[in-house]
Amino acid sequence: MELIKNLPVFQEFEKIKQKWDEKSHLILKSPTGSGKSIALPYLLKTLGLVSGKILVAQPRRIAARLLAKQLAVMANWQEGKQVGYQVRFEKKYCEKTEIIYATDGIVLNKLLDYETLGDVEVLILDEFHERSAQLDLCLALALKLWENKRRKLRLVVTSATLDIDKLARHIPDSAWVELSDRSYPVEVEYRTPKKDYPAWKSVVEVMPTLLQKMEGDILVFMDGAYEISHAVNSILSSTWSRGLEVRPLYGDLSPEKQDLALSNTEKRKIIISTNIAETSLTIEGIKIVIDTGKAKKMRYDSVRGVNALLSEPISKSSADQRAGRAGRLGPGFCLRIWSESEHETRPEFDIPEILSIDLCEIYLNLAGVGLSLEQITFIEPISENSICAAKEKLKSLGAINSEENLPEHGIKMSELPTHPSWAHALLIAKRKNIVPSIALILAMLEGRPIVRPDMLEDFFPLRSPRSDIYCLLLAFEEGERRSFSIQDCKKIGVHAGRCREAEQLARELCNLVGVGYRLELPDYRSLAEALILCFPNKIAHLVSDGRNIYEDFAGRRLHLSKHSVLGSEKFVLPLQVVEKKIKNRIVLQMEWTSGLDEEWIRNILGSKIITSTNIVWDPLSRKVMKRKTESWGKLILSISESEDVSKKDRAKGYAGALVRGDLKLKNWNARVENFLNRQSFLAANYPELGIVEMDNDTQNLFLEELCQSGSSWKEIRNLEVYEPLLNCCSKEERETLEHATPETFDLGMGKRPYTLDYSQKKEVVLRAILQDLYDVKTHPTIVFGKYPLVVEILAPNRRPVQRTSNLLSFWEGSYPEVRKDLAGRYPKHEWR
């Protein structure tokens, strides 16, 4: 209890209590280390302000687990009794537990099935600044539940960095409290990293100087486990690291190793962590922070077509949170591995995750409990395009039907706590009795490879393997035969640790669909057919044999990886697509690819294959052909062509080529273009005259009719165009065009008429040498005097010197200056 009394939330709790009595909901902005995650739920409960249970949502498993443990220690409670936690696959609380910490995913599931909330009276959404999709959805569903069914439910939204005004406008009947910052000042320095220099090298480079100049433990922020392991290994291999305790900290570490990283030690400590150390967790002894300025955020990866953790620069508020870790015990120091000018361009707050991810899983979860995404009100509205994209993807998986209802397959998918594409694959695998194999494939693709891609072929017993994935399964089997012994697996190039991790995840996936995990590899055809059923949209067909380029369902051009075991395959199915730089070009490369027989695709897709017949122009033969295509999306299964084409279809084919610009008529000349431009000018500017512009459809019909006059391209190419085009207009229309928009204009000076330029459509231009205009008394007009021509006045060298729509103003205004300039250059010409 004494430990809790020292926390700022305890010392300023009277402010919170006052607002608590006034409104239903509370927004609390409180600095890092103030005790909002521990003291707030404790005080609400022990001071009798809450009679029911308190559920605290945390964005991370480690925070939920350790906060429960810390509160138990500080309050002298028993973990699992008065206070507990629940994370995925692990829960530690009982019916009498009053305060429960849980991940936002667990809380979301409780809100979706709100009866499971039981007697929860207060829901605290902690570290809300992180704006995970689950936290945003939790807030939206909790408010909907409060408004419609549970008026006694009270919400608390907390963070050290919050946009209070925005939240206050969004949450009805809410009050807000902002507690003062009692941390010590932190000196912040910036260091621009070297170009193309890995972040971990920049960190290791500055470490010896900081250790020598300053006291206290060091907390380093990096963006992932891979970078952290490089930094740890590099530090431990350096002579200056003797006597230091170097510990990694990230989400996928075991609970024991996470606890070890946070535990006290007599040695000076360096903790290298992802952004899980940014908030919630209390780390004693930190006086120095080194921040690489990046974090992995859940975003939609358009290349792979899935939500993925992608590295990106952190916001200013996150940078402030990290720096604040150095000022908990006394004045601290923070080194940011980016420039100060770059810092100024960073956003103030993190982009809400829900605005930048694929919404399939959220849409399906809501649909499973009878809600639609359109019915949910979020802080920032979700775009209609994102919702439509989610619907289309779910329809392609059979999760929703054309009426946007859930069929049986969709209901089963919604019951599985995993992404819809995985749920779909697991249910298909169950139907085909190969769940362990599909689960293991998904698990292996989730982590880092268990074997180097260039070694895959070594595990296939025969020549010419057809599948990277099948070879990967065989490599796993070899590791399994050796009981995943690190030494034995290393001899054959298999990573034992990654195999064990993949097997554990595969077991969990099997459990989701009620199947025991026992790996028995199917024959290749059975596996390939299952992959087609699971991932039909990933099938691609060969478009360039020499360069190994394929085209997939969405029309993307994909390159086969140079490490793939595949030979020449007409159809393939890659399970991953990544961006690669090849010869200074960014291309899409297929990975973990399997070859397919056309027969298998036809058997599986069946009625989904669409047969279409089109009339096309062949650029090689310059003939019009009838093309029959069998396709699935943009995936082409077969193409057959025939020259047996009717006269009408032949004309259509040539007309299409002319419209696209693939062919050109010899007599489609400047006069034809000028006629069309005259039409366009009148239609756009004087619609009352009844002239209609020839749009693309009308032009296409005209060309089709024209092309019927010839039987071959040689005849069609030489056809007259102007007279047939003129005949498309009535006698009255032709007369209007002739009188309102003449091709030429006579200035009455005894010279040949001047050609009018209608190409600009918005203006009509007459170009004349200045001397030819001396005796023109009135400005020339067309359209029955309604439109003054734009006169482009030319110098003797026929270059324009002035443009005017009023010659009288020109003579009285700028002409003297023009004459002065030109007369000096052209003294032999007449100048009045």
FENNORQUI-V219917 format. One record per helix or strand. SS is the DSSP state (alpha for helix, beta for strand). FROM is the first residue (numbers start at 0). LEN is the number of residues. If there is no record, write none. Layout:
[[SS | FROM | LEN] [SS | FROM | LEN]]
//
This chain:
[[alpha | 1 | 4] [alpha | 7 | 4] [alpha | 12 | 10] [beta | 24 | 5] [alpha | 38 | 8] [beta | 52 | 6] [alpha | 60 | 15] [beta | 78 | 1] [beta | 82 | 5] [beta | 89 | 3] [beta | 98 | 5] [alpha | 103 | 9] [alpha | 113 | 4] [beta | 119 | 6] [alpha | 127 | 3] [alpha | 132 | 16] [beta | 153 | 6] [alpha | 163 | 7] [beta | 173 | 5] [beta | 185 | 5] [alpha | 198 | 15] [beta | 216 | 5] [alpha | 224 | 12] [alpha | 238 | 3] [beta | 243 | 6] [alpha | 254 | 8] [beta | 267 | 6] [alpha | 274 | 3] [beta | 285 | 6] [beta | 293 | 8] [beta | 305 | 8] [alpha | 315 | 12] [beta | 331 | 5] [alpha | 339 | 6] [alpha | 352 | 3] [alpha | 359 | 9] [alpha | 372 | 3] [alpha | 383 | 13] [alpha | 407 | 7] [alpha | 419 | 13] [alpha | 434 | 12] [beta | 450 | 1] [alpha | 452 | 7] [beta | 466 | 1] [alpha | 467 | 14] [alpha | 485 | 6] [beta | 493 | 1] [alpha | 495 | 17] [alpha | 523 | 11] [alpha | 535 | 3] [beta | 538 | 6] [beta | 548 | 4] [beta | 556 | 4] [beta | 570 | 12] [beta | 584 | 12] [alpha | 597 | 11] [beta | 609 | 9] [beta | 622 | 10] [beta | 634 | 8] [alpha | 646 | 14] [alpha | 669 | 16] [alpha | 686 | 3] [alpha | 695 | 12] [alpha | 712 | 5] [alpha | 721 | 5] [alpha | 730 | 10] [beta | 743 | 2] [beta | 753 | 4] [beta | 764 | 5] [alpha | 769 | 4] [beta | 780 | 2] [beta | 786 | 2] [beta | 789 | 5] [beta | 799 | 5] [alpha | 806 | 6] [alpha | 814 | 11]]
//
